[in-house]
């Protein structure tokens, strides 16, 4: 179960790295898409400049009114797409674009009212053209500043994304390293030490016990018919049982004891400074604890416990002696199927 969560967490970190890249692209695309209407606005201002000169020189009233209608539509579009656009709001305020637009519209209205007198129309036409040209210059400066701001945001966004990706990669590497180190000496299901760690600790503990002439005991616990048991209960439920069982098993011993799972159905405890008599007492205390705990299982589970003490002149290993003692011991039953 723990291994699955470890893989899940690593996967989430890797997905986060992958998702950040298109998210950053979306932000950049959204920013530059908002500038599409800005180019259209500049084109309309160029059109208005040319249309004003044509309107002044057109004598045909119908043609003039058609041009005036087109210019009116262009002014309305500039107001809606440029001045009132939400992404331009702060730039409009900064460059006082609304004031320039009002002056431009005011001169345009004066020009439309002055077409009855040609001399007056020419004068107002020059004034309107200048106002449009002034607004165009202001709009050009505003859009240049807006582009620089967008680029600055894009660079900052890229930098921020890169830093996050680097941080996530670093965290992923650290997490993987921690998990590898942890699983190098731990059993992934129970969290107890594994066989590799057991061999290292037992060898060191035996050398220390022989040098200091102190006792050393080993307790072994094994389930009967382990494979049949795991299949009958179900993998998930059986893993939960093993985790709860391991917790009770571990809590029965001292912090100085080394509790390991060296095989699927075999658990051992290395107990330094414990002679055989005390090891037997520990086995009885463990048996009592395991029997009294409610594992919420409907299946009876049989197990055996054996203990052995280290002797330098023994012809068998400490583990072999403990296993022989375990075979001679009585069966211990736990679970609700009793």
N, C-alpha and C positions, 0 to 999 in steps of 0.2 A: 504493500500500500504506500509506503513512504517513497519507494522508487518511482511509482506512478506520479505522485505529486511533484517530485523533483523534476521529472521530465516535463510535466505540465508547466511548471514555473519557467523553465528554460525556454519552452516553446512560446510562452507568452512574451518573454523578453525579445525573442527573435522576431515574432510577429510585430511587436512594437517598433522595432528598427525598420522593418519593411514598410509598415503603414506610414511612418513619418515622411518618407521620401515622396510618395504621391500627394500627401497632404500639403507638403511644402510647394509642390508644383501647382496644386489647386489654388493656393493662396496667391502665387505669382500670376497665374492665369486670370484669376478674378480681378486682381489689381490692374492688369493691362487691358482686360476687356472693358473696364470702366473708362478707359481713355479713348474708346472707339468714337463716342459722340463728340469728343473734343476735336478730333480731326474734321468731323462733319461740320462742326461750328465754324472752324476757320474757313472751310470752303464756302459756307453760306455768307460769311462776312466779305469774302472776296467777290462773291456774286452780287451782294448788296452794293458794294463799291462801284462795280461796273454798271449795275442796273440804274443807280442814281444818275449817272452821266447820260445814259440812254433816255431815261424819263424826261430829263430837262430838254433834250434835243428832239423828242417826238412831238409832232404837231397833231397827229391823229388821236382824238380823245379816247376812242375805244382801245386802241393799242396801249395808250398811256395807263388807262385804268387797269388793264390786264397786268401790266408790269407792276403797278402799285399793289395789286392784290398779291402777286407773288412775293414782293418784298415784305408785305405785312405778314404773310405766312412764315417767311424766313425769320423775321424778328420774333414772332411767337414761338417758333421752334427753338431759337437760341435761348429765349427765356426759360422754356420748359426743360430742354435737354442740357443746357449749360449752367444757367444760374440756379435753377431749382434742383439740380441733381444732388443727391445726398452725399456722394463722394467728393463733390466740389464745394460743399458748404463752408468749410473753414478757409479754403483758398479764396472764395468769393469775398468773405469778410476781410481777409488779410489784404487783398488788392483793391478793396472797395469797388468791386465790379458792378454792384447794383447801382451805385451812383453814376458810374460811367454809362451804364445801360439807360438810365433815366434821361441823361443829357442827350444821348443818341436818339432816343425815341421822341424827345421833345423837339429836337431839330428836324426830325423826319415829319412830325405832325405839322410844323411850321412850313415845311417844303410843300406838303400836299395842299395846304391852304393858300399857297402863293402862286399856283399855276395860272391864275387868271391874269397876272402881270408878269411878263417874261423877264423883265429886268430884276424884279424882286425874286423870281424863281431862280435865276442864276446865282444871286447873292446867297439865298437860303440853301441852294444846292451845294455851293462851295462850303457853307457852314456845316451842312449835314454830312458831306463827304469827309470833312476834317474830323467831325465827331466819330464817324464810323471808323475812320483810319486810326484815331486815338484809342478807340475801344479795341480795335484789332491788335494794336501794339501792346495794350495792357493784357489782352487775352493771351497773346503769344508769350509774354513774360510770365504770366500766371501758369500757363501750361508747361513752360520750361521748368519752372520751379516745382510744379506738381510732378513732372517726370523725374527730377532729381530726388524728390522726397520718396517716390515710389521705388526708385532704384536703391536708395538708402535702406528702405524697409526690406527690400528683397535681399540685400546683402546681409542685413542683420538677421533676417529669417534664416538664410542659408547658414550663417555662422551659428545661430542658436540650434538649428537642426543638426549641424555637424557636431556641436558639443554634446547634444543629447545622445546622438548615435554613438559617439566615442564613450560617453558615460555608460550607455546601455551595453555596449560591447565589453567594456571593462567589468561591469557588474556581472554580465553573463560568464565571462572568463573566471571571475572570482567565485561565483556560485558553482560553476562546474568543478573548479579545483577543490572547493570545500566538500562537494558531494563525492568527488573521487577519493579524497583523503578519508572522508567519513566511511565510505563503503569499502575502503581498502582494509579496514580493521573491524567493520561492523556488519552484522547480518541485516539485510535490508528489510526483512519482515518484522523481526522482533526488536531490533535496535541493540541487541546484545553483541558482545565481541564475537568475531568469527574464528575459524580454525587456525588461520594464519597467525592471528594475534595470540591465540591460546598457546600455540607451539613456542612462540617467542617468550611469552611470560613464564610458561612452565619451565623452560630451560633456565632462564635467569633465576627463578625462584628456587629451583632445585640446587643450583650452584650456591646461592646465598644460604640456604638451609644447611647444606653440607659444610660450608665454611664456618658458619656461626653455631653449628650443632643445635639447630632448632627444629622443631617438628614441622611437617608439611603434610596436609591432607588434601585429598581430591574426592569430590562428590560427583557422581554420574547419575543422570536421570534419563530414562528412555521410555517412549510410548510403545505399547504392544500393537502390532498390526497397523502400523502408521499409514501405509498406502490405502488400505481398505477404509480406514477411519476418515482420511481426508476426502476420499471420493464419496463416502456416504453422507458426510456433512455438507459438502459443497466448498469450493475453493474460497469464495469471499468470506463466508461465515467461519470457515476454519482459520483463515488468516486473522480474523478478528479475535477468535479464541486464542490463537497463539500469542497475539499481542497482549491480551489481558493476562494469560497464563504467565508470560515472561515477566510482566510487571510484578505479579505476586511472587514469582520465583526470585526475582532480583531483590525485592523488598525484604526477603527472608534472611538476607546475609549482610555482612558488614561492608563498609565502603572499601576496606582494605582487601576484600575478597574479589577475585576476578571471575565474573559470570560470563559464560560463553555458550554459543550454539555451534558445535563443531560438525554436526550433520543435521539433516532434516529432522530426525526424530531423537537426537541426542544432545543433551545439555550437560555442561560440566561446571563445577565451581572449584577454583584453586583457592585453598584456604591456608595461607601461611600462619605459622605459630599455633596451629591447631593439631593436637594429637588425635589418635584414633578414637578415644573415648568421647572427646568433645565433638568430633566429626559425626559420631553416631547420634549425639544429642541434637546436632544441627539437622540431621536427616529426619529425626522424629518431629522436630519443630516444623520443618518444611512440610512433612506429611500432614500434620494437623492443620496447618494453614491452607494447604491445597484442598483438603477435604471440606473445610468449613466455608470456603468461598463459593458463591453462587455464580456460575459461569453462564447461566441462561441457555444451557444446552439440553436437548431432549435425548441425547445419546450418551451412553455410559462410555467413559474413557479409562482404559487400564494403563497403568504405568508402573515402573519399578525404579528403585533408588539403591545405589550401592556406594560404599565409601572405602577408601584405602589410604594408608599412610606411607610416606616415602621411606624406603630403606635402601641404603646404598648397596647392600649385598643381595638384593632381590634379583631373581633371574628373569622377572617380568617387568615391563614398564609399569609406571604408576597407573596409567589409564587401563592397561590390561587387568591389573589387580582389582581396580574398582569395577570393571565390567564383569569380572568373575563373581565378585561379591554381589553385584546387581542381579545376576542370573539366579543366585541362591536365595535372594530376598523374596518376600511375599508381594503379591500383586496389590497395588493401591488403586482404588476406583474412585473416580470423580465424575461429576455431571449429574443431570436429573434422571438419567435412566437407571438409577440405582434401585 
